[in-house]
Amino acid sequence: MSAEATNPVSAAEAAGPDAPSRRRARPRIDLRRLGRAALLGPTTRDRLPDAIGHVAEAHRAHHPDADLTVLRRAYVLAESSHRGQFRKSGEPYITHPLAVTLILAELGAETTTLTASLLHDTVEDTEVTLGQVREQFGDEVAYLVDGVTKLEKVDYGAAAEPETFRKMLVATGNDVRVMSIKLADRLHNMRTLGVMRPEKQARIAKVTRDVLIPLAERLGVQALKTELEDLVFAILHPEEYENTRALIAENTGAGDALATIAEHVSAVLREADIAAEVLVRPRHFVSVHRVRLKRGDLRGSDFGRLLVLVGEDADCYAVLGELHTCFTPVISEFKDFIAAPKFNLYQSLHTAVAAPDGAVAEVLIRTHQMHKVAEAGVVALGNPYVPAATGEGAAEPAEDGERADPTRPGWLSRLLDWQQATPDPDTFWTSLRADLAEDQEITVFHADGGTLGLPAGASCVDAAYAQHGEAAHACLGARVNGRLATLSTVLNDGDTVQLLLAQDTASGPSPEWLEHARTAAARIAITAWLQTHPETAKVPAAAPRPPAPVTADRRSGARLLADLPGIAATAVRPAGCCTPVPPDEITGFQVRGGSVTVHRTGCTAVGTMKRLGREPVTVHWGDTAECRVTLVAESFGRPRLLADLTEVIAAAGVAVVSATVEPPTEQRVRHTYTLQLPDAAGLPALMRAMRDVAGVYDVSRARRSASKED
């Protein structure tokens, strides 16, 4: 069954009665009582069952004229088909689709989405067939139900999970409502994850963190994203979560400081004759954690933000002018996401002002419609195939048989393009996580007048493939802000880029382009071209030299020996992409100048080299003494983290050659250590000890793109 567990305690509930609530409070719904009502069914033919009454009430709040007849029919089919099935907590299984549908109804989803949500597990977990759903509820409901139905492990084995997500993403590309249902489904399962074994909780939470939360962000469904973040935070980082919970509990009066500022803001806007609603928006757990890492000690005003809601776009700027006139603005905090919306449809003005007592309050200014989209994202857009002007009729299918979704965002189109080039499930899964891990932070303008959304650090290579697809193989260079630039040039937010393409379409990328490609789309396209044109990556044969033993690598401290019949003494070094150390199984490849680069046999570069026609060289470890290795520790930032990690390293008798700490990205911090070990056999124990440090969620050997001589 798709429902993963129960124990209905969300992060907000776990915080206790004094914790701030992000949204307007609503009555608690007892799942056991809901389950009993679900089993009793309707009392009369024309009356909605009591169990679905909450859904109907929430739906009518957004859609007063909605026809609830189809919801009644969907509920009756779902309840009868799931009858006799129970969740791990003992509630009737029907409580899960009911809860998922209620989440979507509260976000303002239209009737078709709610109908599919009620039925979303029937095809997967009951005897109901997709044909029956289509016959009773139509093609659109059947499409949505099929889009969120998991693939069977018996058919796909270990590839079932990545292939299921591939299927959902492809379906989402044709109808974004598929992912809306999936996100609500995962939110309810995360709320009720407590009865699962800890290791399964962690596995589900990691997939939620790596895939579902970034998708919620990209689709603009902030209401789901923020709660998912808190739930993942509580499972994967319980110590930091408890510290944050205690911090919020200790500052129960924090809202008073913001309330005072809010009253002052309201008075200013009334005097200026601007109709506005001023609200205090408490931060959720992860947001408080991030602010604490950024600012250290928190003041009362740091535990929330002010939200100003107005009627029209022009009113937003009028509010901004009054705030900057009557308060001291913090200019560095000003951002205009109305004139330049985020890639996920988000629009607001962001600013910060200082009160007379020195307290700084962050302020969000938006219209009521902007607020609806900010909270619910694509869910708030309704049926993408009904023209807004008439409210009737569906969009015509495209020539390829798929309906052209007017709400499909550019990032999703690019993701769908590159996934077609990755039939291997493992490669797709790895590329998907890497692609979603990139923060879509910059917007660049291209010569045609359009815009490209790219991750921070993207280069002209990424822009070329984002704009031109495979035609970017012929890219020669670029003009950035009117000036000639190399393809390796890193782009900044707001840059204008003009890509220069060769007329000769037979030309293609060089292996060095991979060093400058940040996006999965660019990396996959370049790699695919190089694989079909191996002559461009082959290394010229080295000139013969007198035979002699190949010597050692000075960087790792361990001796590497290579068997090269008919060739002289040369350098042997470990590859930077996988940094092998004894007793790793290794293989080597000859590179320019006749030297040999050594990889772990499981390194992805090995397969690439072989596909490009590069012959492996037999290598083996000689006498080993000390060993040098580079480790990367991924963690949530917290005080004393660096000290605790170095203390663990020192306790293992390991010398630190160098250490770098990258600036925090959201709440995550990356530490990179180059270490000298007295014995390579102690490396696994050291890595385990580093993973046990509070806040550290992964420690791995350093991996990077192979350098051009590799």
C-alpha positions in Angstrom: 0.0 0.0 0.0 1.2 3.6 -0.7 0.5 4.8 2.9 3.7 4.4 4.8 2.8 4.6 8.4 0.7 6.3 11.1 1.1 8.2 14.4 -0.5 11.4 13.4 1.9 13.9 15.0 3.2 16.7 12.8 6.2 18.9 13.6 3.9 21.8 14.6 1.9 19.6 16.9 5.0 18.1 18.5 6.1 21.6 19.4 3.4 21.8 22.0 0.5 24.2 22.5 2.7 27.3 22.8 4.5 26.9 19.5 3.6 29.4 16.8 1.3 28.2 14.0 2.1 29.2 10.5 -1.5 29.3 9.3 -5.0 30.0 10.7 -5.9 27.3 13.2 -8.5 24.8 12.2 -10.3 22.2 14.2 -8.4 19.0 14.9 -9.7 16.0 13.0 -9.8 12.7 14.9 -8.7 10.0 12.4 -10.3 7.2 14.4 -13.6 9.0 14.5 -13.3 9.8 10.9 -12.6 6.1 10.2 -15.8 5.1 12.0 -17.8 7.6 10.1 -16.2 6.3 6.9 -17.3 2.8 7.6 -20.9 3.9 8.4 -21.3 5.4 4.9 -24.0 7.9 3.9 -27.2 8.2 5.8 -29.3 9.0 2.7 -28.9 8.7 -1.0 -28.6 12.5 -1.5 -26.6 13.4 1.5 -22.8 13.4 1.6 -21.3 10.9 4.0 -20.2 12.4 7.3 -16.6 11.3 6.7 -16.3 13.5 3.6 -18.1 16.5 5.2 -14.8 18.2 6.1 -13.5 17.9 2.6 -16.8 19.3 1.2 -16.7 22.3 3.6 -13.1 23.1 2.7 -13.8 22.8 -1.0 -16.9 25.0 -0.9 -14.8 27.7 0.9 -12.7 28.1 -2.3 -15.3 27.0 -4.8 -18.8 28.0 -3.6 -20.6 26.7 -6.7 -18.7 23.3 -6.9 -20.8 20.2 -7.7 -20.2 17.8 -4.9 -22.0 14.9 -6.6 -18.8 13.5 -8.2 -17.0 13.7 -4.8 -19.7 11.6 -3.3 -19.5 8.9 -6.0 -15.6 8.9 -5.7 -15.8 8.5 -1.9 -18.3 5.7 -2.1 -16.1 3.8 -4.6 -12.9 4.5 -2.5 -14.5 3.4 0.8 -16.0 0.2 -0.6 -12.9 -0.8 -2.4 -10.6 -0.1 0.6 -13.0 -1.7 3.1 -11.2 -4.2 5.3 -7.8 -2.6 4.8 -6.2 -0.9 7.7 -3.1 1.4 8.3 -0.4 0.3 10.6 -1.8 2.5 13.4 -5.2 0.6 13.2 -7.3 3.3 11.4 -9.3 2.2 8.4 -7.3 2.7 5.2 -9.9 5.1 3.8 -8.7 7.7 6.3 -5.5 8.2 4.2 -7.2 9.2 0.9 -9.6 11.3 2.9 -6.7 13.2 4.7 -4.8 13.7 1.4 -8.0 15.1 -0.2 -8.6 17.4 2.7 -5.0 18.8 2.4 -5.7 19.6 -1.3 -9.1 21.0 -0.6 -7.7 23.4 2.0 -5.2 24.6 -0.6 -8.0 25.3 -3.1 -7.7 22.4 -5.5 -10.6 22.1 -8.0 -13.1 19.2 -8.0 -11.2 17.0 -10.6 -8.1 16.9 -8.4 -10.1 16.1 -5.3 -11.9 13.3 -7.1 -8.6 11.8 -8.3 -7.1 12.2 -4.8 -9.9 10.2 -3.2 -9.3 7.4 -5.7 -5.5 7.7 -5.9 -4.7 4.4 -4.2 -7.6 2.3 -5.6 -5.8 1.0 -8.7 -2.6 0.4 -6.7 -4.1 -1.3 -3.7 -7.6 -2.7 -4.6 -9.4 -4.7 -7.2 -10.5 -1.5 -9.0 -9.0 -1.1 -12.5 -7.9 2.0 -14.3 -10.6 1.2 -16.9 -13.3 1.3 -14.3 -12.0 4.7 -13.0 -12.0 6.0 -16.6 -15.5 4.7 -17.3 -17.0 6.2 -14.1 -15.1 9.4 -13.8 -13.6 10.3 -17.2 -10.2 10.5 -18.8 -8.8 13.3 -16.7 -9.4 11.6 -13.4 -8.1 8.3 -14.8 -4.9 10.1 -16.0 -4.3 11.7 -12.6 -4.8 8.3 -10.8 -2.5 6.5 -13.2 0.1 9.2 -12.8 0.5 8.7 -9.0 0.1 4.8 -9.1 3.4 3.2 -8.2 5.2 0.6 -10.3 5.4 -2.9 -8.9 8.6 -4.0 -7.3 7.9 -7.5 -8.5 8.2 -6.1 -12.1 11.0 -3.5 -11.6 12.9 -4.7 -8.6 15.3 -2.1 -7.2 14.5 0.2 -10.1 10.8 0.5 -9.0 11.3 3.7 -7.0 13.3 5.7 -9.5 11.1 4.4 -12.4 8.0 5.4 -10.4 9.3 8.9 -10.0 10.2 9.0 -13.7 6.7 8.0 -14.5 5.2 10.6 -12.2 7.4 13.4 -13.6 6.5 12.5 -17.2 2.8 12.5 -16.2 3.4 15.8 -14.4 4.8 17.3 -17.6 1.4 16.7 -19.2 -0.7 17.7 -16.1 0.9 19.4 -13.0 -2.0 18.2 -10.9 -0.3 14.7 -10.7 2.5 16.1 -8.6 0.1 18.1 -6.5 -1.6 14.8 -5.4 1.8 13.1 -4.8 3.0 15.9 -2.6 -0.2 15.9 -0.5 0.1 12.1 -0.3 3.7 12.3 0.9 2.8 15.0 3.5 0.1 12.8 5.1 2.5 9.8 5.1 5.2 12.0 6.7 2.8 13.2 9.3 2.1 9.6 10.2 5.5 8.1 9.9 6.0 7.4 13.6 5.2 3.7 13.7 7.8 2.8 11.1 11.2 1.4 12.0 13.7 4.2 12.5 15.8 3.0 9.4 12.7 3.1 7.2 11.7 6.5 8.6 15.2 7.8 7.7 15.0 6.3 4.2 11.7 7.9 3.4 12.7 11.2 5.0 15.9 11.3 2.8 13.9 10.8 -0.4 11.5 13.4 0.8 14.4 15.8 1.4 16.2 15.1 -1.9 13.2 14.8 -4.3 9.8 15.8 -2.9 10.7 19.0 -1.1 12.6 20.5 -4.1 9.7 19.6 -6.3 7.3 21.3 -3.9 9.6 24.4 -4.0 9.7 24.4 -7.8 5.9 24.0 -8.1 5.5 26.9 -5.6 3.5 24.8 -3.0 5.1 26.5 0.0 2.4 25.4 2.4 3.4 21.7 1.8 7.1 22.4 1.4 7.5 24.1 4.8 5.7 21.4 6.7 7.6 18.6 4.9 10.9 20.4 5.8 9.9 20.4 9.5 8.9 16.7 9.5 12.2 15.7 7.7 14.2 17.9 10.2 12.6 16.1 13.1 13.5 12.7 11.7 16.9 13.2 10.3 18.2 15.7 12.8 16.4 15.1 16.1 19.0 16.9 18.3 18.9 20.1 16.3 15.1 19.8 16.0 14.7 19.5 19.8 17.1 22.5 20.3 15.0 24.6 17.9 11.8 23.4 19.6 13.2 24.4 23.0 14.3 27.8 21.6 10.8 28.5 20.4 9.2 27.3 23.6 11.5 29.6 25.6 10.4 32.6 23.5 6.6 32.2 23.6 6.3 36.0 23.9 8.4 36.6 20.8 5.3 37.4 18.8 4.6 40.5 21.0 7.6 42.4 19.5 6.3 41.8 16.0 2.7 42.5 17.1 3.8 46.0 18.3 5.5 46.7 15.0 2.5 45.4 13.1 0.2 47.8 15.0 2.5 50.7 14.0 2.6 49.6 10.4 -1.3 49.3 10.3 -1.6 52.9 11.7 0.8 54.2 9.1 -1.1 52.6 6.2 -4.5 53.8 7.6 -3.2 57.3 7.7 -2.0 57.0 4.1 -5.5 55.7 3.2 -4.1 52.3 2.0 -6.5 49.4 2.6 -4.3 46.6 3.9 -4.3 43.6 6.2 -1.2 43.3 8.4 -0.5 39.9 9.8 2.3 38.3 12.0 3.6 35.2 10.3 5.6 33.0 12.8 8.5 31.1 11.2 8.4 27.4 11.0 11.0 25.2 12.7 13.6 25.0 9.8 13.2 28.7 9.2 14.0 29.5 12.8 17.0 27.1 12.6 18.3 28.8 9.5 18.0 32.3 11.0 19.7 31.2 14.2 22.7 29.8 12.1 22.8 33.1 10.2 22.4 35.6 13.0 23.4 33.8 16.2 21.4 35.0 19.2 17.8 35.8 18.1 15.6 38.7 19.1 11.9 38.5 19.5 11.3 39.9 16.0 13.4 37.2 14.5 10.9 34.5 15.2 8.5 35.7 12.5 7.8 38.1 9.7 5.1 40.6 8.9 2.8 39.9 6.0 1.0 42.9 4.4 -1.9 41.9 2.0 -3.4 44.5 -0.4 -5.8 44.5 -3.3 -3.8 45.6 -6.3 -0.2 45.4 -7.6 0.1 49.1 -7.3 -0.9 49.0 -3.7 2.2 46.8 -3.0 4.5 49.6 -4.1 2.5 52.2 -2.2 2.9 50.2 1.0 6.6 49.9 0.3 7.0 53.6 -0.1 5.2 54.3 3.2 7.3 51.8 5.1 10.6 53.1 3.7 9.4 56.7 4.6 8.1 56.1 8.1 10.7 53.4 9.2 14.4 52.9 8.7 14.7 50.5 5.8 17.4 47.8 5.6 18.2 48.3 2.0 20.2 45.1 1.6 17.1 43.1 2.4 14.9 44.6 -0.4 13.9 42.3 -3.3 11.2 42.8 -5.9 9.7 39.5 -6.9 6.6 41.2 -8.4 8.5 42.8 -11.3 10.7 39.7 -11.6 8.7 36.7 -10.3 10.6 33.6 -9.1 10.7 30.6 -11.4 8.0 28.9 -9.3 5.4 31.7 -9.8 6.1 33.4 -6.5 5.5 37.1 -6.3 6.0 39.5 -3.4 8.0 42.5 -2.3 10.5 41.7 0.4 12.0 44.4 2.7 13.1 44.8 6.3 12.6 47.9 8.5 14.0 48.9 11.9 11.6 50.0 14.7 12.6 52.9 17.0 13.9 50.4 19.6 16.2 48.8 17.0 14.2 45.7 16.4 14.3 44.7 12.8 11.3 43.2 11.2 11.2 41.4 7.8 8.1 42.4 5.8 6.4 40.6 2.9 4.1 42.7 0.7 1.7 41.0 -1.7 -1.8 41.0 -3.1 -4.4 38.4 -1.9 -4.1 36.6 -5.2 -0.3 36.5 -4.9 -0.7 35.1 -1.4 -2.9 32.3 -2.6 -0.3 31.4 -5.3 2.6 31.8 -2.8 0.9 29.3 -0.4 -0.6 26.8 -2.9 1.5 27.3 -6.1 0.2 25.3 -9.0 -2.6 23.9 -6.9 -4.1 27.4 -6.8 -4.2 27.6 -10.6 -6.9 25.0 -10.9 -7.5 22.9 -14.1 -4.8 24.0 -16.6 -7.0 22.9 -19.5 -10.0 25.1 -18.8 -9.6 28.6 -20.4 -9.9 31.2 -17.7 -12.1 33.5 -19.9 -14.9 31.1 -20.3 -14.4 28.5 -17.6 -15.5 25.8 -20.1 -13.8 23.4 -22.5 -10.4 21.7 -22.4 -7.3 22.5 -24.3 -6.8 20.5 -27.5 -4.1 17.8 -27.7 -0.8 18.7 -29.2 0.4 17.1 -32.4 2.3 14.5 -30.6 -0.9 13.4 -28.8 -0.1 15.1 -25.5 -2.0 18.1 -24.2 0.1 21.3 -24.0 0.0 22.3 -20.4 0.1 26.2 -20.2 1.4 26.0 -16.6 4.4 23.7 -17.3 7.4 25.5 -15.9 10.6 25.8 -17.9 12.7 23.8 -15.4 10.2 20.8 -15.8 10.5 20.9 -19.6 14.3 20.7 -19.3 14.1 17.9 -16.8 11.8 15.9 -19.1 14.2 16.5 -22.0 17.3 15.2 -20.2 15.5 12.2 -18.6 14.8 10.8 -22.0 18.6 10.6 -22.5 19.1 8.5 -19.3 17.3 5.1 -19.7 19.4 3.6 -16.9 17.4 3.9 -13.6 20.5 4.5 -11.4 21.8 7.2 -13.7 18.4 8.8 -13.8 17.9 8.7 -10.0 21.4 10.2 -9.4 20.9 12.9 -12.0 17.4 13.7 -10.7 18.7 14.2 -7.1 21.6 16.3 -8.4 19.4 18.4 -10.6 16.9 19.1 -7.8 19.7 19.8 -5.3 20.7 22.8 -7.4 19.1 26.1 -6.1 17.4 27.8 -9.0 18.7 31.2 -7.9 19.5 33.2 -11.0 17.7 34.5 -14.1 19.6 35.4 -17.2 18.3 37.0 -20.4 19.1 35.7 -23.8 19.4 37.6 -27.1 15.9 36.6 -28.2 14.4 38.5 -25.3 13.4 35.4 -23.2 14.7 34.3 -19.9 16.5 31.3 -18.6 16.3 30.0 -15.0 19.7 28.5 -14.0 21.3 27.4 -10.7 23.8 29.7 -9.1 27.3 29.0 -10.5 26.0 28.1 -13.9 28.2 28.9 -16.9 27.7 29.8 -20.5 27.8 26.1 -21.3 24.7 25.6 -19.1 22.9 28.5 -20.7 23.7 27.1 -24.2 22.1 23.8 -23.5 19.2 25.3 -21.6 18.4 27.5 -24.6 19.4 25.4 -27.6 19.3 21.8 -26.5 21.6 19.5 -28.6 22.2 22.4 -31.0 24.5 23.8 -28.3 27.1 21.2 -29.4 28.1 23.7 -32.1 28.5 26.6 -29.6 31.8 28.5 -30.1 31.5 31.2 -27.4 29.3 33.8 -26.0 28.7 37.5 -25.4 27.9 38.3 -21.8 26.4 41.8 -21.3 27.7 42.7 -24.8 31.3 41.5 -24.3 32.9 38.4 -25.7 33.3 35.7 -23.1 34.5 32.1 -23.0 32.0 29.2 -22.5 33.5 28.7 -19.0 32.3 32.1 -17.9 30.1 31.9 -14.8 26.9 33.9 -15.1 25.3 36.2 -12.5 21.7 37.0 -11.9 20.4 39.5 -14.5 23.2 38.9 -17.0 22.3 39.0 -20.7 23.9 36.2 -22.7 24.1 35.7 -26.5 25.3 32.3 -27.5 27.4 32.1 -30.7 26.8 28.9 -32.7 29.0 27.6 -35.5 27.4 27.1 -38.9 29.2 23.7 -39.1 26.7 21.4 -37.3 29.2 18.6 -37.4 31.3 20.3 -34.7 30.8 19.2 -31.1 31.8 19.8 -27.5 35.2 19.0 -26.1 35.7 16.9 -22.9 36.7 20.1 -21.1 33.1 21.4 -21.3 32.2 18.9 -18.6 34.3 20.9 -16.2 32.1 23.9 -16.7 28.7 22.2 -16.8 26.6 22.7 -13.7 23.2 21.4 -14.9 22.3 17.8 -15.5 20.9 18.7 -18.9 24.3 20.0 -20.1 26.3 17.2 -18.5 24.1 14.4 -20.0 24.1 16.0 -23.5 27.8 16.5 -23.6 28.6 13.0 -22.3 26.2 11.5 -24.8 27.9 13.3 -27.7 31.4 12.3 -26.5 30.3 8.6 -26.2 29.2 8.6 -29.8 32.3 10.5 -31.0 35.1 8.7 -29.0 37.8 10.0 -31.4 37.5 13.4 -29.8 38.4 12.0 -26.3 41.1 9.5 -27.2 44.6 10.3 -26.0 47.5 10.1 -28.4 49.9 7.2 -27.8 52.9 8.0 -25.7 56.3 7.8 -27.2 58.2 4.6 -26.3 60.6 4.8 -23.4 63.1 2.4 -21.8 61.4 -0.2 -19.6 61.5 0.6 -15.9 59.2 0.1 -12.9 56.5 2.7 -12.6 56.9 4.7 -9.4 54.7 6.0 -6.6 52.2 8.7 -6.0 53.4 11.4 -3.6 49.9 12.8 -2.8 48.4 9.8 -1.2 51.6 8.5 0.5 50.8 4.9 -0.8 52.8 3.3 -3.6 51.0 2.6 -6.9 52.5 0.3 -9.4 51.4 -0.1 -13.0 52.3 -2.9 -15.5 53.1 -1.2 -18.8 55.0 -3.5 -21.1 57.3 -1.7 -23.5 57.0 1.7 -21.7 59.7 3.7 -19.1 59.3 5.2 -15.6 56.4 7.7 -15.3 54.0 9.2 -12.8 51.2 7.2 -11.3 48.6 9.1 -9.4 45.1 8.6 -8.0 42.2 10.1 -9.9 40.7 13.2 -8.3 37.2 12.0 -9.0 37.3 9.0 -6.6 40.6 9.3 -4.7 41.5 5.6 -4.3 43.4 4.5 -1.2 44.5 1.0 -0.1 42.9 -1.5 0.0 40.5 -0.3 -2.8 40.2 -2.3 -5.9 41.8 -0.2 -8.7 42.3 0.1 -12.4 44.3 2.7 -14.4 44.2 4.5 -17.7 47.1 6.1 -19.5 46.7 9.9 -20.1 48.6 12.6 -21.9 52.3 12.4 -21.5 52.3 8.7 -20.7 51.4 9.0 -17.0 48.7 6.8 -15.5 45.6 7.9 -13.6 44.3 5.3 -11.1 40.5 5.0 -10.4 38.5 2.8 -8.0 37.0 0.0 -10.1 33.5 1.2 -9.1 34.1 4.8 -10.2 31.7 6.0 -12.9 34.7 7.4 -14.9 35.9 3.8 -15.5 32.8 2.9 -17.5 33.0 6.2 -19.4 36.7 5.5 -20.3 35.9 2.0 -21.5 33.0 3.2 -23.6 35.3 5.8 -25.2 37.7 3.0 -26.2 40.4 3.7 -23.6 42.2 0.5 -22.7 42.6 -0.1 -18.9 46.1 -0.5 -17.4 46.8 -3.1 -14.7 47.7 -1.4 -11.5 48.2 -2.6 -7.9 49.2 -1.3 -4.6 52.8 -1.7 -3.5 54.1 -1.5 0.1 51.8 0.9 1.9 52.7 3.2 4.8 50.8 6.4 5.3 47.8 7.4 3.2 46.5 10.8 2.1 42.7 11.1 1.4 40.2 13.9 1.0 36.8 13.6 2.8 33.7 15.7 2.5 31.4 16.0 5.5 27.8 17.2 4.7 26.0 18.6 7.7 23.5 21.0 9.1 25.3 24.0 10.5 25.5 24.5 14.3 27.9 26.0 16.8 31.1 24.0 17.5 30.6 21.7 14.5 34.1 22.3 13.2 35.6 21.8 16.6 33.8 18.5 17.1 34.8 17.2 13.7 38.5 18.0 14.1 38.4 16.5 17.6 37.1 13.2 16.2 39.8 13.3 13.5 42.6 14.0 16.0 41.3 11.2 18.3 41.9 8.8 15.4 45.5 9.8 15.2 45.0 11.4 11.8 46.7 14.6 10.7 44.8 17.4 9.0 46.7 18.6 5.9 44.1 21.2 4.9 40.5 22.0 5.7 37.9 24.2 4.0 34.3 25.1 5.1 32.0 26.4 2.4 29.5 29.2 3.1 26.2 27.7 4.3 23.6 27.0 1.7 20.2 27.3 3.4 20.9 25.2 6.6 23.5 23.0 5.1 27.3 23.2 5.4 30.0 21.3 3.6 33.4 20.7 5.2 36.3 19.3 3.1 39.3 17.8 4.8 42.6 16.5 3.3 43.9 14.0 5.8 47.1 12.0 6.3 46.3 8.6 7.8 49.0 6.5 9.4 47.3 3.4 8.0 44.7 3.2 5.2 42.9 0.4 7.1 41.6 3.0 9.6 39.7 5.0 7.0 36.3 3.2 7.3 36.4 3.6 11.1 37.3 7.3 10.8 34.4 7.9 8.4 32.0 6.2 10.7 33.2 8.3 13.7 32.7 11.5 11.7 29.2 10.5 10.7 28.4 10.0 14.3 29.0 13.7 15.1 25.7 15.5 15.7 24.5 17.3 12.7 26.5 15.4 10.2 24.3 13.4 7.8 27.0 12.1 5.3 30.7 11.7 5.0 32.2 10.6 1.6 35.4 10.5 -0.3 35.9 13.6 -2.4 34.5 13.3 -5.9 34.8 15.8 -8.6 34.7 15.9 -12.4 37.8 14.4 -13.9 40.3 17.0 -15.0 41.1 17.4 -18.7 44.2 15.3 -18.6 42.2 12.3 -17.2 
